[in-house]
Amino acid sequence: MSVVLGVDGGNTKTLAVVADETGRTLGAGLGPCSDIYNAGPDTGIEAIAATVADALDAAGVPAAELTAATFSQAGADWPEDFTLLERRLPERLGLSVPPLVVNAALGALRGGALDWIGVSIVAGTYNAIGARRGDGRVFHLGFWPDGAGGRHISQDGLHAIYRASLDLGPATALSERAFALYGADDAIDLLHVFTRRDGLTDADVDRFAPVVLEAADAGDAVARAIVAEKGGILGRQGRACARRLDLPLDGLRVVLSGRVLAHPTERLAAAAMAELPGAIAVRHPAPPVAGAVLLSLDQIGAVVDAEAIEIPYPELDGRSARWAESPSRA
């Protein structure tokens, strides 16, 4: 029996899945941030190692018996990042096979595009956008000039509340929602909660993103403007990736992935796709870690549908382990 490893390393979490050649999950691990920029190289690699160790222990498989291993990583951005990860991961994990390291956007693309061709728009803590051609050429950028991930949506929502309280911007229903979420008395108290010494952290900021999305769906004009702006940014970044690779938009698959885009609202996705006329949205694709598993299965010549890969952490994005099938997956 062939056994493979797929890892999705992000800023909020790291997921590792060990699977057999049919895509059946044998073991999984869940760990913290492994982005080598935001966690640091040593801490990030240790996070990957601990998460993989948990998955291997659950599967009852030693690392040396893996026949393929793929790491879809936030923070795999520049050539030196790939050199670092490809050099250190085998030694640290005890792999007997060379690892395949790809940018997180490209791992997510494999989970939603059967032939691994198209554009991937991932909105998680940050925005990861990339594209791949059939000839293997790729383009991705880890440091976009404009942020449109969950943290940016949250920050814009909080800033709108502060502006409204100071008569610097319009009133918004986000205010009462934030006070309830964070236990604040008013906007100045909310500002204090976040900016005082030993105040709330970036992880607490991130909790506000779904609130902004829900307020937009409920009709709040300020929230709607934030969502429309961020969706537009995501779409334009996707278009820039396609243009870099001379990929025509007409009929191009655009995989919309990540925790923020998994939210039930369609507003963010619709705003992104409005910037990609003629392209086909792949909504609610397999989780990005499934794409990493598929890339490992590709290496051993195993043909497996993404739907066959069961991810045992459905609570991470609010969906069942069997994700919604998109009509554009055909």
N, C-alpha and C positions, 0 to 999 in steps of 0.2 A: 504494500500500500504506500503510495506517495503522500507525503504530508507537506503542506505549504503554510507560509505565514504572510499575513497582510497587516500592515500597521498604518493607522491614520493618526498622524501627530499634529495636534493643533495647539491653540493658545488657551482654550478652556479645558481641554482634555486630550488624552491620548488613548486610542483604542487599539488593541491587538487581537487578532483572530487567527487561530490555528484551524486549518480545514484539511479534509482529505481530497482526493482527486475528483470526487463528485460534488464538491462544494459544501459538504456536510461539516458543520462546526463541531470541532472536537474540544475546543477550549477557548476561553477569551479572557482578556485582562483590561482593566480600566485604570488609567493613571492621570497625572496632572499635566500641565503645560510641558511640551517638549520642543517648542520653537527655540532654536539655538541662538536667536537674537534676543528674545524676551526672557528666556530662562537662563541664557548663557550656554556655551557649548558643553561644558562639563555637566551642568545640572540637567540640560536637555537630554543628553545621551544617557545619563543615569535614569531619567524618567522613562525613556524608551526601554532601557534594559529591564527595569523593574516591572513594567507593564507586560513586556514580552515574557519575562520569567513567570508571571502569574498565568498567562495564557498557556505556556508550555507545561507548567505544573498541572493545570486543570486538564490538559489533554493527555498528560502522561507521556510526553514525547521530549527527548533531549534535543537541544538546539542543533547538535551535529547531525541529526537525522533528517532535518528539513531539506527538501529537494529544491525549494525556491523560497525567496523572501523578498517582499516588496515593502518599501517605506515611502508612503505618500505624506510628505512633510511640509508643514508651514515652516518657513525659514530655510527651505532648500531653494534659494533664489539665484545666487551668483555661482560661477564655476568653482570658486574656492569652497563654497558650502558643500557642493557635491563631493569634492575631493576629501574634505574633512569627514563627512558621514560615511562615504564608501571605504575610507581607510580605517576608521575607528569602530564602526559597528560590528564587523566580523570578529574582531579580537575581543570586544567587550561582551558580545553575546555568545561567542563560541560557535559561530556559523562555519559550516564547511563548504558553503556555496557563496559566490559573490552576491552582495545585495543589489537589488534594483532600487535606486532612489529617484523619486520624481517629485516635482512640486505638487503641493496639495490640490491645486486646481486640476492637474492632469489625472490624479488618482480619482477625483470626483467625476471627471469626464468619462473615464472608463466604466464607472458604475452606471452611467446613464446613456452612453452611446455604445452600441454593441460592437462597432468597428473602431472605436476609439478615435473618431474623427468629429470635429466640431469645436464649439466654444463652451467653456465651463465658467459659470458665474457662481461663486461660493460666497455667501454672506453668513459668516459666523461672527466671532468676536471682531474680526477685521474682514476686509474684502480680498478674496483671492480670485484672480481672473486669469484664464489661460486658454490656449487653443492648440490643436494638433491637426496636421494634414495627414493624408493617407501615405505619403512618402516618408513619414516619420519626423518631419520638421515640426518644431514646437516653438511657441512664444508664450512666455508668462512674465509677469512683473510683480515683485513683492513689495515694491515701494511706490505705489501710485500717488500722484500729487493730491488726490482727493480721496478722503475716507468715506466709505459707505457701508461699513459693517454694523453689527449690533451696538458696539460701543459708541460709534458716531451718532447713530439714531438716538441712543439714550442721552448722550451729551447735548445734542441739539434740543431735545425735549426739555431737559432740565434748564438749559439756558433760556429757553422761551418762557419758562415759569418765572425765572428771576427778572427777565426784562418786563414781563407783564406787571409784576409787583412794584416795579420802579417807574411805571408809566413810560417805558421805553419800547413797548411792543403790545400787541393786542392781547386781550384776555383769552384764556384757554382753559378748557376742561381738564387739561393735563395737571393743573395745579392741585385740585382736590384729589385726583388719583395718586399723585406723588405723595401728598401729605398722608394719605391712608397707607400707602405702601411702606413709607419710611418712618412713620410715626412722628411727623413734624407738625408744629403748630401753624406755621405759615411759611412763606417763601424765604424770609430771612433766616428763620430757624432751619429750614432745609439747607440753605447755603452753608450755614454754620456746621450742620451735621457732616457735610462733605468736606469742608475746608479747614476745620479746626485740627489742631494737632491730635493725632490718634483718632481721626475721624473715619468715616466710611471709606471703603477701598474701591478700586476700579471694578472689582467683581460685583460690588453693590451697585455701581453705576449701570453695569450690564443688565441688571434685573429690570430696568425700566424700558428696554426695547420693546418687549411684547405689549407693554402698557400703551406705548405710543401707537403701535399698530392697531390695537383694539380701539383706541380713541379715534383714530382716523376712520375706521369702519363705522364708528358711532356718529360720525359727522363733524367732529371738531376740525375747524378750518386750519388751525395751526398745525395739528398733527398731520392732516392731509398734505399740507405743503411740505412738511419734513419728509414724509414717505415718498411723495412725488419727486422731490429733489434727489433723494438718495437712490431711488430706483432709476432715475435718469442717469445718474453717475455710473451705476453698475452697467447699464445698457451701453453707454458710450465707451466704457472701458472694454466691454466685450467686443464692440464694433472695432475698436482700435486693434485688438488682438487678431481679429479676422483679417483686417486690412494688412497687418504685418505679414501674414502668410498667404495673401492673395486668395482668401477663401470667399467666394461669393455668398451673400446673405440668403439669396433665394433658396429655400429648402434646407438651409443649414440648421443642424440640430444645436440648440442652446440648452445645456443642462443647468438647471437652476437648483442649487443645492445649499446645504448648510442650515444651521439651526434657525436662523432668522427667516430664510425663505421657506422653511418647513411650517411656519405659522399659517393658520388657516386663511388669513387674508390673501386676496389676490392683488391688492393694490401695488405692492412693491414689485411683484413679478410683472404686472401689466405695465408699470412705468418703465421697467427695464426693457421689455420686449417692444415697446413703442419706439425705442431707439434702434431696433433691429428689424426693419421691415422685410417681410418675406421669410424670415427665419422661423423655425418650428420650436416652440418651447417644450422641453421635457420637464414636466412638473412632478414633484415627489419621486425622484429616482431612488435607486438603491442608496443607502448611506455610503459616504465616501470610503469607509473601511472596506466595504464590499468591493469597491473598485480596486483597492489594493490587493485583496484576495484574488480577484479575477486576473490581475496582472501577473500574479505568481502562477496561477493556473495556466495562463497563456504560455509561460516559460516552459512548462512541462508538456505542452500540447494538449491539455485537457479542455474540452469545450463544455462550458457550464453556463447556464443562464443566471443572471444576477438574482432572480427570484428564488433560486435554490439556496442562497446563502442566508442563513438565519442569524441575525445579530441579537444577542441576548440582553440588550440594553435599550428597550423601546422608550423608556422614560426620558431618555436624553433629548428627544425631539418631539415627544408627545404623540408619536404614531405607534401603531402596533408593529410588531417585529416583521410582519408581512406588510410592506409598504404599499401605498396606493399605486396601481398600475396606470401609467400614462398612455393615452391613445397614440402618442407620437413615438412610442418605443418600437413600433413595428419596423 
